[in-house]
Amino acid sequence: MRRLRMAKILATLGPASDGLAQIRALVGAGADVFRLNLSHGTQADHCRCYELVRQVEQEMSRPIGVLVDLQGPKLRVGTFQGGGVDLIAGARFRLDLLPAPGDRTRAPLPHPEVLAALKPGAELLLDDGRIRLRVETAAADHADTVVVTSGRLTDRKGLNLPDVVLGVSPLTDKDRADLQFGLDLGVDWIALSFVQRPEDVAEARRLIGKRAAIIVKIEKPSALTHLDELIQLSDAVMVARGDLGVEMPPEDVPSAQKRIVGACRLAGKPVVVATQMLDSMIHAPAPTRAEASDVATAVYDGADAMMLSAESASGDYPVESVSMMNRIIARTERDPLYRRLMAAQHPEPEATAADAISAAAAQVAHTLSAAAIITYTTSGSTSLRAARERPDVPILCLTSSRDTARRLALVWGTHCVETSDVSSFSEMVDKACRIALEEKFAEVGQRLVVTAGVPFGTPGSTNVLRIAWVTD
């Protein structure tokens, strides 16, 4: 079941997409990877969804990736007398550690680590940025602020701190329990929320080891300061535009998105563009033209995948949302401008055998009008370097590792088939041609470009390129 597009679709599961028939329909509509959002639902709910995904995977004989998205620290104010207060611009407002319900002059903030990090001049954003406060004075047990933007503040609204780096781990006790749950399930990707600095990823890596790949969510301005280091430490990156758009001016988000995507492409790391891509389809059967353009922009930038959140998790049209994204991606990739942009943005290969072979494979495939590039891979590194080249033909990945096949489901241009390792050049070519025929990537008489590493089955040893003719 091959896709007629290169970029992938990551769909969030939830009440609207719970059930075997719905998950089967989502895969049929174009979903390549599923996200389990641990900010909502119970572990039992997510366990059931995971098992259904694996059942559909077996039915369709197609590797499907599963991503667990950890909630991360959630900073919230406490409660108020009467459930809420109206804050007026220019008024003074105190945040403190007292547990008593708040009023129009103060509110409880049960986060001593936040108060400890505040400095005069820092901005505090409440309720997704609808209310803004500026810190006037700060102490260990309180902060006096002035209201910059008026609004009604109600119980337990969220708090964002765009100017503040907190000395806290991105992994709460809940996250650690959810992380262990996900690893025990066998999920393929772990998404880290609230990442501020490289140390946050290092901590997660110690806990995860090689049991899953790590996606770092860029949702705080402080993460952008360490972008190159975070990319280096992670296995993939997500542009989490929802939170990023709260913590930085909206006009800065598009350039930040392009910067992140470009840096990931240069490093050869998968990058996902997420949040509000087809937001109106939560309640409408078709997106706005602006939303269609938003998806297309991510495709033109060369992103590996686009993510659907509420559209597929709790919306009225989950399957239609996936189908629409599939259509937009496929149409955009047929635009001649798309190939010109991929060529213009092409990163130089690094001085390694793997990059030299991958760059040559893309060039040979283009010159010979080959049907596909075939990569033999154990760890996935060969296929990742092939995808970095953004060739104009699909990449058929042959691997003996089911885990690798599932993780590569997120990667641009890849179609994975789980198969046994080969032991000779003749077997390498014969198997590549046979599977390309079976998976409908090639027809008799077409050529394939095959890459592998010798000795066969050795991770990270890509050093061979062969041109093969597909015969009966």
DABEL-V940809 format. One record per helix or strand. SS is the DSSP state (h for helix, s for strand). FROM is the first residue (numbers start at 1). TO is the last residue. If there is no record, write none. Layout:
BEGIN
[[SS,FROM,TO] [SS,FROM,TO]]
END
This chain:
BEGIN
[[s,8,13] [h,15,17] [h,20,29] [s,33,37] [h,43,60] [s,65,69] [s,76,76] [s,80,80] [h,81,83] [s,84,87] [s,92,96] [s,102,102] [s,106,108] [h,112,117] [s,123,126] [s,131,138] [s,142,149] [s,151,154] [s,158,160] [h,173,185] [s,189,192] [h,198,208] [s,213,218] [h,221,225] [h,227,233] [s,236,240] [h,241,247] [h,250,267] [s,270,274] [h,279,282] [h,289,301] [s,305,308] [h,310,313] [h,318,333] [h,336,344] [h,353,368] [s,372,376] [h,381,388] [s,394,399] [h,402,410] [s,414,418] [h,425,438] [s,447,453] [s,462,469]]
END
